[in-house]
Amino acid sequence: MQYPHRRNRDGSVDSICPRCIATIASSTREADLKCPETAHVCEPWRLAYFEVENSLVTWFSRSVRDNRASA
Ligand SMILES: [Zn+2]
């Protein structure tokens, strides 16, 4: 699975799980995110929550827009 990366103002990069919207890991080096991404397992309660909310697409498009605005 591909995990989108979100760059923060302080230069660190968050790895976000697109299924459960958890922040898997945060690091100043994107290469360091690979290992926790591989080990990530979605938490069932998160999946259930976001399926009900159906907010995945909304959340993501909003997040991308915020990123561009702050860049
Ligand atoms: Zn997940």
N, CA, C, O and the ligand as a Tripos MOL2 file, in Angstrom:
@<TRIPOS>MOLECULE
protein
  285   283    72     0     0
PROTEIN
NO_CHARGES

@<TRIPOS>ATOM
      1 N           0.8410   -1.1920    0.0000 N.3       1 MET1
      2 CA          0.0000    0.0000    0.0000 C.3       1 MET1
      3 C           0.8810    1.2490    0.0000 C.2       1 MET1
      4 O           1.9510    1.2700    0.6080 O.2       1 MET1
      5 N           0.4180    2.2770   -0.6840 N.am      2 GLN2
      6 CA          1.1270    3.5470   -0.7170 C.3       2 GLN2
      7 C           0.6480    4.4290    0.4350 C.2       2 GLN2
      8 O          -0.5540    4.5940    0.6410 O.2       2 GLN2
      9 N           1.5850    4.9860    1.1740 N.am      3 TYR3
     10 CA          1.2190    5.8970    2.2460 C.3       3 TYR3
     11 C           1.6090    7.3190    1.8570 C.2       3 TYR3
     12 O           2.7890    7.6050    1.6510 O.2       3 TYR3
     13 N           0.6430    8.1950    1.7560 N.am      4 PRO4
     14 CA          0.9710    9.5850    1.4260 C.3       4 PRO4
     15 C           1.7920   10.2350    2.5370 C.2       4 PRO4
     16 O           1.6240    9.9330    3.7190 O.2       4 PRO4
     17 N           2.6660   11.1150    2.1320 N.am      5 HIS5
     18 CA          3.4940   11.8280    3.0940 C.3       5 HIS5
     19 C           3.0620   13.2840    3.1580 C.2       5 HIS5
     20 O           2.7750   13.9170    2.1420 O.2       5 HIS5
     21 N           3.0260   13.7860    4.3580 N.am      6 ARG6
     22 CA          2.6360   15.1760    4.5700 C.3       6 ARG6
     23 C           3.8150   15.9180    5.1950 C.2       6 ARG6
     24 O           4.3210   15.5330    6.2490 O.2       6 ARG6
     25 N           4.2360   16.9730    4.5330 N.am      7 ARG7
     26 CA          5.3860   17.7240    5.0290 C.3       7 ARG7
     27 C           4.9220   18.8030    6.0090 C.2       7 ARG7
     28 O           4.0120   19.5800    5.7190 O.2       7 ARG7
     29 N           5.5650   18.8310    7.1620 N.am      8 ASN8
     30 CA          5.1940   19.8070    8.1830 C.3       8 ASN8
     31 C           6.0470   21.0640    8.0720 C.2       8 ASN8
     32 O           7.0690   21.0970    7.3870 O.2       8 ASN8
     33 N           5.5890   22.0890    8.7680 N.am      9 ARG9
     34 CA          6.3060   23.3600    8.7290 C.3       9 ARG9
     35 C           7.7240   23.2420    9.2580 C.2       9 ARG9
     36 O           8.6270   23.9360    8.7900 O.2       9 ARG9
     37 N           7.9200   22.3650   10.2310 N.am     10 ASP10
     38 CA          9.2520   22.2350   10.8310 C.3      10 ASP10
     39 C          10.1790   21.3670    9.9810 C.2      10 ASP10
     40 O          11.3140   21.1020   10.3770 O.2      10 ASP10
     41 N           9.7060   20.9270    8.8200 N.am     11 GLY11
     42 CA         10.5650   20.1680    7.9200 C.3      11 GLY11
     43 C          10.4450   18.6770    8.0700 C.2      11 GLY11
     44 O          10.9820   17.9250    7.2570 O.2      11 GLY11
     45 N           9.7420   18.2290    9.1080 N.am     12 SER12
     46 CA          9.5430   16.7950    9.2700 C.3      12 SER12
     47 C           8.4440   16.3200    8.3210 C.2      12 SER12
     48 O           7.6610   17.1140    7.7990 O.2      12 SER12
     49 N           8.4090   15.0160    8.1150 N.am     13 VAL13
     50 CA          7.4330   14.4270    7.1990 C.3      13 VAL13
     51 C           6.6100   13.3920    7.9550 C.2      13 VAL13
     52 O           7.1580   12.4940    8.5950 O.2      13 VAL13
     53 N           5.2870   13.5270    7.8730 N.am     14 ASP14
     54 CA          4.3980   12.5330    8.4550 C.3      14 ASP14
     55 C           4.0140   11.5240    7.3940 C.2      14 ASP14
     56 O           3.7940   11.8730    6.2350 O.2      14 ASP14
     57 N           3.9360   10.2790    7.7990 N.am     15 SER15
     58 CA          3.3890    9.2460    6.9340 C.3      15 SER15
     59 C           1.9740    8.9580    7.4000 C.2      15 SER15
     60 O           1.7530    8.6280    8.5650 O.2      15 SER15
     61 N           1.0140    9.0830    6.4870 N.am     16 ILE16
     62 CA         -0.3970    8.9340    6.8430 C.3      16 ILE16
     63 C          -0.9420    7.6620    6.2010 C.2      16 ILE16
     64 O          -0.6970    7.3910    5.0260 O.2      16 ILE16
     65 N          -1.6790    6.8910    6.9850 N.am     17 CYS17
     66 CA         -2.3430    5.7330    6.4140 C.3      17 CYS17
     67 C          -3.6500    6.1720    5.7660 C.2      17 CYS17
     68 O          -4.5030    6.7490    6.4400 O.2      17 CYS17
     69 N          -3.8260    5.9120    4.4740 N.am     18 PRO18
     70 CA         -5.0430    6.3560    3.7830 C.3      18 PRO18
     71 C          -6.2800    5.5700    4.1920 C.2      18 PRO18
     72 O          -7.3990    5.9930    3.8970 O.2      18 PRO18
     73 N          -6.1090    4.4550    4.8520 N.am     19 ARG19
     74 CA         -7.2720    3.6450    5.2310 C.3      19 ARG19
     75 C          -7.8020    4.0360    6.5970 C.2      19 ARG19
     76 O          -9.0130    4.1690    6.7770 O.2      19 ARG19
     77 N          -6.9060    4.2220    7.5680 N.am     20 CYS20
     78 CA         -7.3750    4.4870    8.9360 C.3      20 CYS20
     79 C          -7.0080    5.8910    9.3990 C.2      20 CYS20
     80 O          -7.3270    6.2740   10.5240 O.2      20 CYS20
     81 N          -6.3340    6.6720    8.5340 N.am     21 ILE21
     82 CA         -6.0100    8.0750    8.8040 C.3      21 ILE21
     83 C          -5.1300    8.2190   10.0400 C.2      21 ILE21
     84 O          -5.1120    9.2750   10.6730 O.2      21 ILE21
     85 N          -4.4170    7.1840   10.3760 N.am     22 ALA22
     86 CA         -3.4760    7.3010   11.4740 C.3      22 ALA22
     87 C          -2.1810    7.9040   10.9610 C.2      22 ALA22
     88 O          -1.7680    7.6520    9.8290 O.2      22 ALA22
     89 N          -1.5470    8.7010   11.8070 N.am     23 THR23
     90 CA         -0.1970    9.1300   11.5040 C.3      23 THR23
     91 C           0.7250    7.9920   11.9250 C.2      23 THR23
     92 O           0.9080    7.7290   13.1140 O.2      23 THR23
     93 N           1.2960    7.3300   10.9430 N.am     24 ILE24
     94 CA          2.0710    6.1330   11.2280 C.3      24 ILE24
     95 C           3.4040    6.4940   11.8510 C.2      24 ILE24
     96 O           3.8430    5.8820   12.8250 O.2      24 ILE24
     97 N           4.0400    7.5030   11.2670 N.am     25 ALA25
     98 CA          5.3610    7.8780   11.7460 C.3      25 ALA25
     99 C           5.6520    9.2980   11.3140 C.2      25 ALA25
    100 O           5.0310    9.8260   10.3920 O.2      25 ALA25
    101 N           6.6060    9.9080   11.9950 N.am     26 SER26
    102 CA          7.0230   11.2550   11.6390 C.3      26 SER26
    103 C           8.5330   11.3070   11.7370 C.2      26 SER26
    104 O           9.1210   10.8630   12.7230 O.2      26 SER26
    105 N           9.1510   11.8540   10.7060 N.am     27 SER27
    106 CA         10.6040   11.8970   10.7040 C.3      27 SER27
    107 C          11.0780   13.0370    9.8240 C.2      27 SER27
    108 O          10.3480   13.4960    8.9460 O.2      27 SER27
    109 N          12.2880   13.4900   10.0570 N.am     28 THR28
    110 CA         12.8390   14.5340    9.1950 C.3      28 THR28
    111 C          13.3730   13.9320    7.9030 C.2      28 THR28
    112 O          13.6220   14.6470    6.9330 O.2      28 THR28
    113 N          13.5460   12.6150    7.8970 N.am     29 ARG29
    114 CA         14.0250   11.9470    6.6820 C.3      29 ARG29
    115 C          12.9540   10.9860    6.1870 C.2      29 ARG29
    116 O          12.5310   10.0900    6.9170 O.2      29 ARG29
    117 N          12.5170   11.1720    4.9490 N.am     30 GLU30
    118 CA         11.4540   10.3230    4.4110 C.3      30 GLU30
    119 C          11.8560    8.8510    4.3980 C.2      30 GLU30
    120 O          11.0050    7.9700    4.5180 O.2      30 GLU30
    121 N          13.1350    8.5920    4.2560 N.am     31 ALA31
    122 CA         13.5950    7.2020    4.1980 C.3      31 ALA31
    123 C          13.3050    6.4640    5.5050 C.2      31 ALA31
    124 O          13.1230    5.2470    5.5170 O.2      31 ALA31
    125 N          13.2650    7.2260    6.6150 N.am     32 ASP32
    126 CA         13.0130    6.6030    7.9120 C.3      32 ASP32
    127 C          11.5640    6.1610    8.0750 C.2      32 ASP32
    128 O          11.2390    5.4240    9.0060 O.2      32 ASP32
    129 N          10.6990    6.6030    7.1790 N.am     33 LEU33
    130 CA          9.2760    6.2570    7.2930 C.3      33 LEU33
    131 C           8.9810    4.8780    6.7320 C.2      33 LEU33
    132 O           7.9390    4.2880    7.0190 O.2      33 LEU33
    133 N           9.8990    4.3750    5.9360 N.am     34 LYS34
    134 CA          9.6580    3.1200    5.2250 C.3      34 LYS34
    135 C           9.3880    1.9590    6.1910 C.2      34 LYS34
    136 O           8.4650    1.1670    5.9970 O.2      34 LYS34
    137 N          10.2070    1.8840    7.2180 N.am     35 CYS35
    138 CA         10.1120    0.7450    8.1420 C.3      35 CYS35
    139 C           8.7790    0.7360    8.9120 C.2      35 CYS35
    140 O           8.0790   -0.2760    8.9050 O.2      35 CYS35
    141 N           8.4200    1.8490    9.5730 N.am     36 PRO36
    142 CA          7.1160    1.8550   10.2640 C.3      36 PRO36
    143 C           5.9440    1.6790    9.3150 C.2      36 PRO36
    144 O           4.9210    1.1140    9.7010 O.2      36 PRO36
    145 N           6.0710    2.1480    8.0900 N.am     37 GLU37
    146 CA          4.9950    1.9500    7.1130 C.3      37 GLU37
    147 C           4.7940    0.4620    6.8450 C.2      37 GLU37
    148 O           3.6660   -0.0280    6.7800 O.2      37 GLU37
    149 N           5.8940   -0.2350    6.6930 N.am     38 THR38
    150 CA          5.8180   -1.6620    6.4090 C.3      38 THR38
    151 C           5.1850   -2.4090    7.5760 C.2      38 THR38
    152 O           4.4640   -3.3890    7.3880 O.2      38 THR38
    153 N           5.4690   -1.9250    8.7950 N.am     39 ALA39
    154 CA          4.9890   -2.6280    9.9860 C.3      39 ALA39
    155 C           3.5770   -2.2070   10.3740 C.2      39 ALA39
    156 O           2.9670   -2.8220   11.2490 O.2      39 ALA39
    157 N           3.0530   -1.1690    9.7340 N.am     40 HIS40
    158 CA          1.7550   -0.6330   10.1530 C.3      40 HIS40
    159 C           0.6120   -1.6200    9.9110 C.2      40 HIS40
    160 O           0.5040   -2.2380    8.8530 O.2      40 HIS40
    161 N          -0.2200   -1.7380   10.9170 N.am     41 VAL41
    162 CA         -1.4640   -2.4920   10.7850 C.3      41 VAL41
    163 C          -2.5940   -1.5770   11.2220 C.2      41 VAL41
    164 O          -2.5470   -0.9940   12.3050 O.2      41 VAL41
    165 N          -3.6060   -1.4540   10.3810 N.am     42 CYS42
    166 CA         -4.7230   -0.5650   10.6970 C.3      42 CYS42
    167 C          -5.4500   -1.0540   11.9480 C.2      42 CYS42
    168 O          -5.6610   -2.2490   12.1510 O.2      42 CYS42
    169 N          -5.8250   -0.0770   12.7770 N.am     43 GLU43
    170 CA         -6.6140   -0.4340   13.9460 C.3      43 GLU43
    171 C          -8.0790   -0.5370   13.5340 C.2      43 GLU43
    172 O          -8.6190    0.3840   12.9210 O.2      43 GLU43
    173 N          -8.7280   -1.6630   13.8720 N.am     44 PRO44
    174 CA        -10.1120   -1.9020   13.4170 C.3      44 PRO44
    175 C         -11.0720   -0.7940   13.8230 C.2      44 PRO44
    176 O         -11.9600   -0.4380   13.0470 O.2      44 PRO44
    177 N         -10.9120   -0.2390   15.0310 N.am     45 TRP45
    178 CA        -11.8550    0.7920   15.4720 C.3      45 TRP45
    179 C         -11.7160    2.0440   14.6250 C.2      45 TRP45
    180 O         -12.6970    2.7550   14.4040 O.2      45 TRP45
    181 N         -10.5010    2.3250   14.1450 N.am     46 ARG46
    182 CA        -10.3260    3.4910   13.2790 C.3      46 ARG46
    183 C         -11.0060    3.2650   11.9320 C.2      46 ARG46
    184 O         -11.6680    4.1580   11.4030 O.2      46 ARG46
    185 N         -10.8390    2.0720   11.3890 N.am     47 LEU47
    186 CA        -11.4530    1.7640   10.1030 C.3      47 LEU47
    187 C         -12.9690    1.8920   10.1970 C.2      47 LEU47
    188 O         -13.6090    2.4690    9.3170 O.2      47 LEU47
    189 N         -13.5320    1.3550   11.2630 N.am     48 ALA48
    190 CA        -14.9710    1.4030   11.4420 C.3      48 ALA48
    191 C         -15.4350    2.8490   11.5500 C.2      48 ALA48
    192 O         -16.4400    3.2350   10.9530 O.2      48 ALA48
    193 N         -14.7020    3.6330   12.3060 N.am     49 TYR49
    194 CA        -15.0740    5.0310   12.5160 C.3      49 TYR49
    195 C         -15.0920    5.7960   11.1980 C.2      49 TYR49
    196 O         -16.0440    6.5230   10.9120 O.2      49 TYR49
    197 N         -14.0460    5.6340   10.4000 N.am     50 PHE50
    198 CA        -13.9580    6.4320    9.1810 C.3      50 PHE50
    199 C         -14.8780    5.9070    8.0940 C.2      50 PHE50
    200 O         -15.2530    6.6560    7.1920 O.2      50 PHE50
    201 N         -15.2440    4.6500    8.1590 N.am     51 GLU51
    202 CA        -16.2260    4.1540    7.2050 C.3      51 GLU51
    203 C         -17.5830    4.7920    7.4740 C.2      51 GLU51
    204 O         -18.3040    5.1620    6.5470 O.2      51 GLU51
    205 N         -17.9150    4.9130    8.7340 N.am     52 VAL52
    206 CA        -19.1900    5.5340    9.1080 C.3      52 VAL52
    207 C         -19.1850    7.0060    8.6960 C.2      52 VAL52
    208 O         -20.1430    7.5050    8.1050 O.2      52 VAL52
    209 N         -18.1130    7.6710    9.0130 N.am     53 GLU53
    210 CA        -18.0260    9.0930    8.7070 C.3      53 GLU53
    211 C         -17.9160    9.3440    7.2020 C.2      53 GLU53
    212 O         -18.3730   10.3690    6.6970 O.2      53 GLU53
    213 N         -17.3070    8.3960    6.5000 N.am     54 ASN54
    214 CA        -17.0960    8.5390    5.0610 C.3      54 ASN54
    215 C         -16.3850    9.8440    4.7460 C.2      54 ASN54
    216 O         -16.7170   10.5230    3.7750 O.2      54 ASN54
    217 N         -15.4110   10.1900    5.5650 N.am     55 SER55
    218 CA        -14.7780   11.4950    5.4370 C.3      55 SER55
    219 C         -13.3850   11.3980    4.8440 C.2      55 SER55
    220 O         -12.6390   12.3770    4.8320 O.2      55 SER55
    221 N         -13.0390   10.2310    4.3590 N.am     56 LEU56
    222 CA        -11.6660   10.0190    3.9010 C.3      56 LEU56
    223 C         -11.2860   11.0010    2.7980 C.2      56 LEU56
    224 O         -10.2540   11.6650    2.8940 O.2      56 LEU56
    225 N         -12.0870   11.0990    1.7740 N.am     57 VAL57
    226 CA        -11.7610   11.9590    0.6410 C.3      57 VAL57
    227 C         -11.7590   13.4220    1.0580 C.2      57 VAL57
    228 O         -10.8840   14.1930    0.6630 O.2      57 VAL57
    229 N         -12.7320   13.7840    1.8460 N.am     58 THR58
    230 CA        -12.8210   15.1610    2.3180 C.3      58 THR58
    231 C         -11.5910   15.5230    3.1280 C.2      58 THR58
    232 O         -10.9820   16.5750    2.9320 O.2      58 THR58
    233 N         -11.2420   14.6400    4.0310 N.am     59 TRP59
    234 CA        -10.1020   14.8950    4.9010 C.3      59 TRP59
    235 C          -8.8440   15.0730    4.0850 C.2      59 TRP59
    236 O          -8.0360   15.9650    4.3450 O.2      59 TRP59
    237 N          -8.6860   14.2120    3.0930 N.am     60 PHE60
    238 CA         -7.4470   14.2420    2.3200 C.3      60 PHE60
    239 C          -7.3490   15.4820    1.4630 C.2      60 PHE60
    240 O          -6.2980   16.1220    1.4260 O.2      60 PHE60
    241 N          -8.4170   15.8370    0.7740 N.am     61 SER61
    242 CA         -8.3640   17.0120   -0.0910 C.3      61 SER61
    243 C          -8.1400   18.2600    0.7430 C.2      61 SER61
    244 O          -7.4520   19.1830    0.3070 O.2      61 SER61
    245 N          -8.7100   18.2970    1.9290 N.am     62 ARG62
    246 CA         -8.5220   19.4400    2.8160 C.3      62 ARG62
    247 C          -7.0680   19.5000    3.2720 C.2      62 ARG62
    248 O          -6.4660   20.5730    3.3150 O.2      62 ARG62
    249 N          -6.5180   18.3570    3.6070 N.am     63 SER63
    250 CA         -5.1440   18.2900    4.0800 C.3      63 SER63
    251 C          -4.1700   18.7600    3.0080 C.2      63 SER63
    252 O          -3.2220   19.4890    3.3020 O.2      63 SER63
    253 N          -4.3980   18.3480    1.7750 N.am     64 VAL64
    254 CA         -3.5190   18.7320    0.6720 C.3      64 VAL64
    255 C          -3.5940   20.2390    0.4470 C.2      64 VAL64
    256 O          -2.5820   20.8940    0.1960 O.2      64 VAL64
    257 N          -4.8060   20.7760    0.5400 N.am     65 ARG65
    258 CA         -4.9820   22.2050    0.3330 C.3      65 ARG65
    259 C          -4.2580   22.9960    1.4250 C.2      65 ARG65
    260 O          -3.5970   23.9910    1.1290 O.2      65 ARG65
    261 N          -4.3750   22.5650    2.6730 N.am     66 ASP66
    262 CA         -3.6950   23.2400    3.7640 C.3      66 ASP66
    263 C          -2.2000   23.2180    3.5700 C.2      66 ASP66
    264 O          -1.5060   24.1950    3.8530 O.2      66 ASP66
    265 N          -1.7110   22.0950    3.0850 N.am     67 ASN67
    266 CA         -0.2800   21.9480    2.8570 C.3      67 ASN67
    267 C           0.2220   22.9710    1.8400 C.2      67 ASN67
    268 O           1.2540   23.6130    2.0350 O.2      67 ASN67
    269 N          -0.5320   23.1040    0.7530 N.am     68 ARG68
    270 CA         -0.1240   24.0400   -0.2920 C.3      68 ARG68
    271 C          -0.1450   25.4640    0.2400 C.2      68 ARG68
    272 O           0.7360   26.2650   -0.0740 O.2      68 ARG68
    273 N          -1.1520   25.7750    1.0430 N.am     69 ALA69
    274 CA         -1.3070   27.1290    1.5470 C.3      69 ALA69
    275 C          -0.1630   27.5030    2.4770 C.2      69 ALA69
    276 O           0.2540   28.6610    2.5200 O.2      69 ALA69
    277 N           0.3450   26.5280    3.2200 N.am     70 SER70
    278 CA          1.3800   26.8300    4.2040 C.3      70 SER70
    279 C           2.7660   26.6840    3.6200 C.2      70 SER70
    280 O           3.7510   27.0200    4.2780 O.2      70 SER70
    281 N           2.8630   26.1950    2.4090 N.am     71 ALA71
    282 CA          4.1890   25.9440    1.8290 C.3      71 ALA71
    283 C           4.8690   27.2530    1.4360 C.2      71 ALA71
    284 O           5.9920   27.2390    0.9310 O.2      71 ALA71
    285 ZN         -3.8800    2.1200    8.7650 Zn       72 ZN72
@<TRIPOS>BOND
     1     1     2 1
     2     2     3 1
     3     3     4 2
     4     3     5 am
     5     5     6 1
     6     6     7 1
     7     7     8 2
     8     7     9 am
     9     9    10 1
    10    10    11 1
    11    11    12 2
    12    11    13 am
    13    13    14 1
    14    14    15 1
    15    15    16 2
    16    15    17 am
    17    17    18 1
    18    18    19 1
    19    19    20 2
    20    19    21 am
    21    21    22 1
    22    22    23 1
    23    23    24 2
    24    23    25 am
    25    25    26 1
    26    26    27 1
    27    27    28 2
    28    27    29 am
    29    29    30 1
    30    30    31 1
    31    31    32 2
    32    31    33 am
    33    33    34 1
    34    34    35 1
    35    35    36 2
    36    35    37 am
    37    37    38 1
    38    38    39 1
    39    39    40 2
    40    39    41 am
    41    41    42 1
    42    42    43 1
    43    43    44 2
    44    43    45 am
    45    45    46 1
    46    46    47 1
    47    47    48 2
    48    47    49 am
    49    49    50 1
    50    50    51 1
    51    51    52 2
    52    51    53 am
    53    53    54 1
    54    54    55 1
    55    55    56 2
    56    55    57 am
    57    57    58 1
    58    58    59 1
    59    59    60 2
    60    59    61 am
    61    61    62 1
    62    62    63 1
    63    63    64 2
    64    63    65 am
    65    65    66 1
    66    66    67 1
    67    67    68 2
    68    67    69 am
    69    69    70 1
    70    70    71 1
    71    71    72 2
    72    71    73 am
    73    73    74 1
    74    74    75 1
    75    75    76 2
    76    75    77 am
    77    77    78 1
    78    78    79 1
    79    79    80 2
    80    79    81 am
    81    81    82 1
    82    82    83 1
    83    83    84 2
    84    83    85 am
    85    85    86 1
    86    86    87 1
    87    87    88 2
    88    87    89 am
    89    89    90 1
    90    90    91 1
    91    91    92 2
    92    91    93 am
    93    93    94 1
    94    94    95 1
    95    95    96 2
    96    95    97 am
    97    97    98 1
    98    98    99 1
    99    99   100 2
   100    99   101 am
   101   101   102 1
   102   102   103 1
   103   103   104 2
   104   103   105 am
   105   105   106 1
   106   106   107 1
   107   107   108 2
   108   107   109 am
   109   109   110 1
   110   110   111 1
   111   111   112 2
   112   111   113 am
   113   113   114 1
   114   114   115 1
   115   115   116 2
   116   115   117 am
   117   117   118 1
   118   118   119 1
   119   119   120 2
   120   119   121 am
   121   121   122 1
   122   122   123 1
   123   123   124 2
   124   123   125 am
   125   125   126 1
   126   126   127 1
   127   127   128 2
   128   127   129 am
   129   129   130 1
   130   130   131 1
   131   131   132 2
   132   131   133 am
   133   133   134 1
   134   134   135 1
   135   135   136 2
   136   135   137 am
   137   137   138 1
   138   138   139 1
   139   139   140 2
   140   139   141 am
   141   141   142 1
   142   142   143 1
   143   143   144 2
   144   143   145 am
   145   145   146 1
   146   146   147 1
   147   147   148 2
   148   147   149 am
   149   149   150 1
   150   150   151 1
   151   151   152 2
   152   151   153 am
   153   153   154 1
   154   154   155 1
   155   155   156 2
   156   155   157 am
   157   157   158 1
   158   158   159 1
   159   159   160 2
   160   159   161 am
   161   161   162 1
   162   162   163 1
   163   163   164 2
   164   163   165 am
   165   165   166 1
   166   166   167 1
   167   167   168 2
   168   167   169 am
   169   169   170 1
   170   170   171 1
   171   171   172 2
   172   171   173 am
   173   173   174 1
   174   174   175 1
   175   175   176 2
   176   175   177 am
   177   177   178 1
   178   178   179 1
   179   179   180 2
   180   179   181 am
   181   181   182 1
   182   182   183 1
   183   183   184 2
   184   183   185 am
   185   185   186 1
   186   186   187 1
   187   187   188 2
   188   187   189 am
   189   189   190 1
   190   190   191 1
   191   191   192 2
   192   191   193 am
   193   193   194 1
   194   194   195 1
   195   195   196 2
   196   195   197 am
   197   197   198 1
   198   198   199 1
   199   199   200 2
   200   199   201 am
   201   201   202 1
   202   202   203 1
   203   203   204 2
   204   203   205 am
   205   205   206 1
   206   206   207 1
   207   207   208 2
   208   207   209 am
   209   209   210 1
   210   210   211 1
   211   211   212 2
   212   211   213 am
   213   213   214 1
   214   214   215 1
   215   215   216 2
   216   215   217 am
   217   217   218 1
   218   218   219 1
   219   219   220 2
   220   219   221 am
   221   221   222 1
   222   222   223 1
   223   223   224 2
   224   223   225 am
   225   225   226 1
   226   226   227 1
   227   227   228 2
   228   227   229 am
   229   229   230 1
   230   230   231 1
   231   231   232 2
   232   231   233 am
   233   233   234 1
   234   234   235 1
   235   235   236 2
   236   235   237 am
   237   237   238 1
   238   238   239 1
   239   239   240 2
   240   239   241 am
   241   241   242 1
   242   242   243 1
   243   243   244 2
   244   243   245 am
   245   245   246 1
   246   246   247 1
   247   247   248 2
   248   247   249 am
   249   249   250 1
   250   250   251 1
   251   251   252 2
   252   251   253 am
   253   253   254 1
   254   254   255 1
   255   255   256 2
   256   255   257 am
   257   257   258 1
   258   258   259 1
   259   259   260 2
   260   259   261 am
   261   261   262 1
   262   262   263 1
   263   263   264 2
   264   263   265 am
   265   265   266 1
   266   266   267 1
   267   267   268 2
   268   267   269 am
   269   269   270 1
   270   270   271 1
   271   271   272 2
   272   271   273 am
   273   273   274 1
   274   274   275 1
   275   275   276 2
   276   275   277 am
   277   277   278 1
   278   278   279 1
   279   279   280 2
   280   279   281 am
   281   281   282 1
   282   282   283 1
   283   283   284 2
@<TRIPOS>SUBSTRUCTURE
     1 MET1         2 RESIDUE 1 A MET
     2 GLN2         6 RESIDUE 1 A GLN
     3 TYR3        10 RESIDUE 1 A TYR
     4 PRO4        14 RESIDUE 1 A PRO
     5 HIS5        18 RESIDUE 1 A HIS
     6 ARG6        22 RESIDUE 1 A ARG
     7 ARG7        26 RESIDUE 1 A ARG
     8 ASN8        30 RESIDUE 1 A ASN
     9 ARG9        34 RESIDUE 1 A ARG
    10 ASP10       38 RESIDUE 1 A ASP
    11 GLY11       42 RESIDUE 1 A GLY
    12 SER12       46 RESIDUE 1 A SER
    13 VAL13       50 RESIDUE 1 A VAL
    14 ASP14       54 RESIDUE 1 A ASP
    15 SER15       58 RESIDUE 1 A SER
    16 ILE16       62 RESIDUE 1 A ILE
    17 CYS17       66 RESIDUE 1 A CYS
    18 PRO18       70 RESIDUE 1 A PRO
    19 ARG19       74 RESIDUE 1 A ARG
    20 CYS20       78 RESIDUE 1 A CYS
    21 ILE21       82 RESIDUE 1 A ILE
    22 ALA22       86 RESIDUE 1 A ALA
    23 THR23       90 RESIDUE 1 A THR
    24 ILE24       94 RESIDUE 1 A ILE
    25 ALA25       98 RESIDUE 1 A ALA
    26 SER26      102 RESIDUE 1 A SER
    27 SER27      106 RESIDUE 1 A SER
    28 THR28      110 RESIDUE 1 A THR
    29 ARG29      114 RESIDUE 1 A ARG
    30 GLU30      118 RESIDUE 1 A GLU
    31 ALA31      122 RESIDUE 1 A ALA
    32 ASP32      126 RESIDUE 1 A ASP
    33 LEU33      130 RESIDUE 1 A LEU
    34 LYS34      134 RESIDUE 1 A LYS
    35 CYS35      138 RESIDUE 1 A CYS
    36 PRO36      142 RESIDUE 1 A PRO
    37 GLU37      146 RESIDUE 1 A GLU
    38 THR38      150 RESIDUE 1 A THR
    39 ALA39      154 RESIDUE 1 A ALA
    40 HIS40      158 RESIDUE 1 A HIS
    41 VAL41      162 RESIDUE 1 A VAL
    42 CYS42      166 RESIDUE 1 A CYS
    43 GLU43      170 RESIDUE 1 A GLU
    44 PRO44      174 RESIDUE 1 A PRO
    45 TRP45      178 RESIDUE 1 A TRP
    46 ARG46      182 RESIDUE 1 A ARG
    47 LEU47      186 RESIDUE 1 A LEU
    48 ALA48      190 RESIDUE 1 A ALA
    49 TYR49      194 RESIDUE 1 A TYR
    50 PHE50      198 RESIDUE 1 A PHE
    51 GLU51      202 RESIDUE 1 A GLU
    52 VAL52      206 RESIDUE 1 A VAL
    53 GLU53      210 RESIDUE 1 A GLU
    54 ASN54      214 RESIDUE 1 A ASN
    55 SER55      218 RESIDUE 1 A SER
    56 LEU56      222 RESIDUE 1 A LEU
    57 VAL57      226 RESIDUE 1 A VAL
    58 THR58      230 RESIDUE 1 A THR
    59 TRP59      234 RESIDUE 1 A TRP
    60 PHE60      238 RESIDUE 1 A PHE
    61 SER61      242 RESIDUE 1 A SER
    62 ARG62      246 RESIDUE 1 A ARG
    63 SER63      250 RESIDUE 1 A SER
    64 VAL64      254 RESIDUE 1 A VAL
    65 ARG65      258 RESIDUE 1 A ARG
    66 ASP66      262 RESIDUE 1 A ASP
    67 ASN67      266 RESIDUE 1 A ASN
    68 ARG68      270 RESIDUE 1 A ARG
    69 ALA69      274 RESIDUE 1 A ALA
    70 SER70      278 RESIDUE 1 A SER
    71 ALA71      282 RESIDUE 1 A ALA
    72 ZN72       285 GROUP 0 **** ****
